């Protein structure tokens, strides 16, 4: 693992998700940008001293010195955004499998460079759009694929939080500070941090490609350099329309991610804070409530469940499902075979590239007087 040491939120989440199904063991790390804190973080996690490094370059050099059978199988990158590109490129070029947090990198050019390296090396690359790991998100995806909603007409996705309603970055909040800094966070604020999750959720469930968009970005908190609120109109290939809202200044809201998809034959509705329920409203019958682990679920959703019905599963388990997909892909790679689709069910480099292109298009649209901004293929 690179990053994710003391004072980091998401690093611990990754480690818990990695450990949940016994598929991975954390054996090496460079867990902070400060060497002393990196090593202290590694000692706290009981990493062996020989594999507890002060920076990621030392980690990479040490692994390359080792016999192939002793090397790590996978590196997980959970640093602030500006380090994703150099770290990911270095490990991919060295032949290692990689999982990287989102958004993938800062620019489309960086994303394309990284994608080319992955294609060249033929390695596994995962991106932790973790909400795709929820069983009922996978159920929704399969229902759309099977045509149960008919032709998709309308998609509404909202991701609202309130934790940045005040200038947290000015008060010593480490997580807020780098997200609000363009040099570290990149082009977008809320649109990159949580808007990319919303875009990925929409695209994963519907399978639709965004053709063009019309965006409004705002920084409500005085002095904030990046947006903390985004409203985006979406046009999809095939004629469907959508609305995407991403805000981190919705005071009092915790993690309000919700999705509605409507087609000619019915609609679906899912809320992340109540993730074990999926509401299906068919055109020609009564509404039905699908529950995690309950009857009527597809194979993709059943595979993502660990507990019997009525025993809630949540954020860590969804995150772990992404890592289960990565584990299946890595195992298939080691065996020299193509993985089965559900065996390697995880967001990959293509989803990461698409997310970066989405942020660029939103930022360009918000700065333009042109109503609609096309997205590149």
C-alpha positions in Angstrom: 0.0 0.0 0.0 1.2 3.5 -0.9 -0.4 6.2 1.4 -3.2 5.5 3.8 -1.2 5.8 7.0 -1.8 7.7 10.3 -4.5 10.4 9.9 -5.9 9.0 6.7 -9.6 7.9 6.5 -9.7 5.8 3.4 -6.5 3.8 3.9 -8.1 1.9 6.8 -11.2 1.3 4.8 -9.1 -0.3 2.0 -7.3 -2.5 4.5 -10.5 -3.7 6.1 -12.0 -4.4 2.7 -8.9 -6.2 1.6 -8.9 -8.4 4.6 -12.6 -9.2 4.7 -12.5 -12.3 2.5 -9.0 -13.5 3.2 -7.9 -12.9 -0.5 -5.1 -10.5 0.3 -2.5 -9.9 3.0 -0.8 -6.5 3.6 2.9 -7.3 3.6 4.6 -4.0 2.5 4.0 -0.3 2.5 5.1 3.3 2.1 2.2 4.7 4.1 2.8 8.4 4.2 4.6 11.3 2.4 6.7 11.9 5.4 9.3 9.1 6.0 9.1 9.0 9.8 5.3 9.0 9.8 5.3 6.4 7.0 7.5 4.0 9.1 5.5 4.7 12.2 2.3 3.9 10.4 3.8 0.6 9.1 5.0 -0.4 12.6 1.5 0.3 14.0 0.2 -2.2 11.4 3.0 -4.7 12.2 4.6 -4.6 8.8 8.0 -6.3 8.8 10.8 -3.7 9.0 12.4 -4.9 5.8 9.2 -4.0 3.9 8.2 -0.8 5.9 9.5 2.0 3.7 9.8 5.8 4.0 8.6 6.5 0.5 7.1 4.7 -2.5 10.3 4.7 -4.6 12.1 2.8 -1.9 9.1 0.3 -1.8 9.3 -0.2 -5.6 13.1 -0.6 -5.6 13.0 -3.1 -2.8 10.3 -5.2 -4.5 12.2 -5.3 -7.8 15.3 -6.5 -5.9 13.4 -9.5 -4.6 12.9 -12.9 -6.4 9.8 -12.9 -8.5 8.1 -15.5 -6.2 8.6 -13.2 -3.2 7.3 -10.0 -4.7 4.0 -8.4 -3.9 1.1 -9.3 -6.3 -0.7 -6.0 -6.0 0.0 -2.4 -5.0 -2.9 -0.2 -3.6 -2.6 3.5 -4.1 -4.5 5.6 -1.6 -2.6 8.9 -1.7 -3.9 12.4 -2.5 -4.8 12.7 -6.1 -1.6 14.4 -7.4 0.5 11.3 -6.6 -1.8 8.8 -8.4 -0.2 9.3 -11.8 3.5 8.9 -11.0 3.0 6.1 -8.5 0.6 4.1 -10.7 2.7 4.6 -13.9 5.9 3.4 -12.1 4.3 0.2 -10.7 2.5 -0.6 -13.9 5.7 -0.1 -15.9 7.4 -2.5 -13.5 4.8 -5.2 -14.2 2.8 -5.0 -11.0 -1.0 -5.2 -10.7 -2.5 -1.9 -9.3 -5.6 -0.7 -7.5 -5.9 3.1 -7.4 -8.4 5.3 -5.6 -10.5 7.7 -7.6 -10.4 10.1 -9.4 -7.7 8.2 -11.3 -5.4 11.1 -12.2 -5.5 14.9 -12.8 -5.8 15.1 -16.6 -7.1 13.2 -19.6 -3.6 13.1 -21.0 -2.3 11.4 -17.8 -5.2 9.0 -17.9 -4.5 8.0 -21.5 -0.8 7.6 -20.7 -1.6 5.3 -17.8 -4.2 3.3 -19.8 -1.6 2.8 -22.6 0.9 1.4 -20.0 -1.7 -1.0 -18.7 -2.5 -2.2 -22.2 1.2 -2.6 -22.9 1.9 -4.6 -19.8 -1.3 -6.6 -19.8 -1.6 -6.2 -16.0 -4.8 -5.9 -13.8 -5.8 -2.4 -12.9 -8.7 -1.6 -10.5 -10.2 1.7 -9.6 -12.1 1.9 -6.3 -15.5 3.1 -7.4 -16.7 1.2 -4.4 -20.4 1.9 -4.7 -20.6 -0.5 -7.6 -19.9 -3.3 -5.1 -23.2 -3.1 -3.4 -25.3 -6.2 -4.2 -28.4 -4.2 -5.1 -26.4 -1.9 -7.4 -25.4 -5.0 -9.3 -29.0 -6.2 -9.2 -30.0 -2.9 -10.8 -27.3 -3.2 -13.4 -28.4 -6.7 -14.4 -32.1 -5.7 -14.5 -31.3 -2.8 -17.0 -29.1 -5.1 -19.1 -32.0 -7.7 -19.2 -34.4 -5.0 -20.5 -36.7 -5.1 -17.4 -36.9 -1.3 -17.5 -37.3 -1.1 -21.3 -35.5 1.8 -23.1 -34.0 4.2 -20.5 -35.4 7.7 -20.6 -34.4 9.5 -17.5 -31.6 9.2 -14.9 -31.4 11.3 -11.7 -28.4 10.9 -9.4 -27.6 12.9 -6.3 -24.5 12.8 -4.1 -24.8 15.2 -1.2 -22.6 15.7 1.8 -22.3 18.5 4.3 -18.9 18.1 5.8 -17.4 21.1 3.7 -20.2 23.5 4.5 -17.6 25.5 6.6 -13.9 26.2 5.6 -12.5 22.9 7.1 -9.4 23.3 5.0 -8.5 26.5 7.0 -8.8 24.7 10.3 -6.2 22.0 10.0 -8.5 19.2 8.5 -6.0 17.2 6.5 -8.6 15.5 4.3 -10.2 18.9 3.4 -6.9 20.7 2.9 -5.6 18.5 0.0 -9.1 18.2 -1.6 -9.4 22.0 -1.7 -5.9 22.5 -3.2 -5.9 22.4 -7.0 -2.2 21.3 -7.0 -3.2 18.2 -5.0 -6.8 17.7 -5.8 -6.8 18.6 -9.4 -9.3 20.4 -11.6 -12.4 19.7 -9.6 -13.5 19.8 -6.0 -16.8 18.2 -5.2 -17.3 17.2 -8.9 -14.1 15.2 -8.7 -14.3 13.8 -5.2 -17.9 12.7 -5.2 -19.3 13.6 -8.6 -17.1 11.0 -10.2 -18.8 8.4 -8.0 -22.2 9.6 -9.2 -21.1 9.5 -12.9 -19.7 6.0 -12.4 -22.9 4.8 -10.6 -25.0 6.0 -13.5 -22.9 4.6 -16.2 -22.4 1.2 -14.4 -26.1 0.7 -13.8 -27.5 2.0 -17.1 -24.6 1.2 -19.5 -25.3 4.5 -21.2 -22.5 6.8 -22.5 -22.7 10.5 -21.7 -22.8 12.3 -25.1 -22.8 15.9 -23.8 -23.4 17.9 -20.6 -24.2 21.3 -19.3 -22.7 22.2 -16.0 -22.8 24.8 -13.3 -20.0 24.7 -10.6 -19.9 26.9 -7.5 -17.6 27.5 -4.6 -20.0 28.7 -1.9 -17.4 28.9 0.9 -15.4 32.2 0.6 -11.8 31.7 -0.4 -12.3 28.1 -1.6 -10.3 27.5 -4.8 -12.3 24.5 -6.1 -16.0 23.9 -6.4 -18.0 22.6 -3.5 -21.3 22.3 -5.4 -22.1 21.0 -8.9 -25.3 20.7 -11.0 -25.0 19.0 -14.3 -27.6 18.2 -17.1 -26.7 15.1 -19.0 -27.5 13.9 -22.5 -26.8 10.2 -23.3 -26.3 8.4 -26.5 -29.6 7.1 -27.7 -31.6 10.0 -26.4 -31.9 9.5 -22.6 -31.6 12.5 -20.4 -30.2 12.9 -16.9 -29.5 15.2 -13.9 -26.4 14.9 -11.7 -26.0 16.8 -8.5 -22.8 16.7 -6.3 -22.6 18.9 -3.3 -20.4 19.0 -0.2 -22.2 22.0 1.3 -25.6 20.4 2.0 -25.4 21.2 5.7 -26.2 18.3 8.0 -26.3 15.7 5.2 -23.9 12.8 5.8 -23.5 10.6 2.7 -26.6 11.1 0.6 -26.0 9.1 -2.6 -29.2 8.2 -4.4 -30.1 7.0 -7.9 -33.3 6.9 -9.9 -33.5 5.2 -13.4 -36.7 5.3 -15.4 -37.4 3.6 -18.7 -40.4 2.8 -20.9 -41.2 -0.3 -18.8 -40.5 0.8 -15.3 -38.1 2.5 -12.9 -35.6 1.7 -10.1 -34.6 3.7 -7.0 -31.7 3.0 -4.7 -30.3 5.0 -1.7 -26.7 4.4 -0.4 -27.7 5.1 3.2 -30.3 2.3 2.9 -28.3 0.1 0.6 -30.0 -3.2 1.3 -33.2 -2.2 -0.5 -34.0 -1.6 -4.2 -37.4 -0.3 -5.2 -38.7 -1.5 -8.6 -41.8 0.1 -10.1 -42.9 -1.8 -13.2 -45.2 -0.1 -15.7 -47.8 -2.9 -15.7 -47.8 -4.0 -12.1 -47.4 -3.1 -8.4 -44.2 -1.8 -7.0 -41.9 -4.4 -5.4 -39.1 -4.1 -2.9 -36.0 -6.2 -3.6 -33.8 -6.8 -0.5 -30.2 -7.9 -0.2 -30.0 -11.6 0.1 -33.7 -11.9 -0.5 -35.7 -13.7 -3.3 -35.6 -12.7 -6.9 -31.9 -11.5 -7.1 -29.6 -12.2 -10.0 -26.4 -14.2 -9.8 -24.2 -11.0 -9.7 -26.2 -9.7 -6.7 -26.2 -13.1 -4.9 -22.4 -13.4 -5.3 -22.0 -10.0 -3.6 -23.9 -11.1 -0.4 -22.1 -12.6 2.6 -24.9 -12.8 5.2 -28.4 -14.2 5.3 -31.4 -11.8 4.5 -32.1 -9.3 7.3 -28.5 -9.1 8.4 -27.4 -5.7 7.1 -24.3 -5.4 5.0 -22.8 -2.0 4.0 -19.9 0.2 3.0 -17.0 -2.1 3.9 -18.7 -5.2 2.3 -19.3 -3.2 -0.9 -15.7 -2.1 -1.0 -14.6 -5.7 -0.4 -16.6 -6.8 -3.4 -14.5 -4.6 -5.6 -11.4 -6.3 -4.2 -13.0 -9.7 -4.7 -13.2 -8.8 -8.4 -9.6 -7.7 -8.5 -8.5 -10.9 -6.8 -10.3 -12.9 -9.4 -8.7 -11.0 -12.2 -5.2 -11.3 -10.6 -5.7 -15.1 -10.1 -6.8 -15.5 -13.7 -3.8 -13.5 -14.9 -1.5 -15.8 -12.9 -3.1 -18.8 -14.5 -2.8 -17.4 -18.0 -6.5 -17.4 -18.7 -9.3 -14.8 -19.2 -11.4 -14.4 -16.1 -15.1 -15.1 -16.2 -17.2 -11.9 -16.2 -18.5 -12.1 -12.7 -15.2 -13.4 -11.4 -13.5 -10.1 -12.3 -16.4 -7.8 -11.6 -14.7 -4.6 -10.7 -14.2 -1.1 -12.1 -11.0 -0.9 -14.2 -8.8 1.5 -16.1 -11.5 2.4 -18.6 -13.8 3.6 -15.9 -11.0 5.6 -14.4 -10.2 7.3 -17.7 -13.9 8.0 -18.2 -14.1 9.7 -14.8 -11.2 12.0 -15.5 -12.7 12.9 -18.9 -16.0 13.6 -17.2 -14.4 16.0 -14.7 -12.6 17.9 -17.5 -15.9 18.2 -19.5 -17.8 19.5 -16.4 -15.1 22.1 -15.6 -15.0 23.2 -19.3 -18.7 23.4 -19.5 -19.0 25.5 -16.3 -16.4 28.0 -17.7 -18.1 28.2 -21.1 -21.0 30.2 -22.4 -21.8 27.3 -24.7 -24.8 25.4 -23.5 -23.7 21.8 -24.3 -20.1 20.5 -24.0 -19.5 17.1 -25.8 -17.6 14.3 -24.1 -14.8 12.6 -26.1 -15.2 8.9 -27.0 
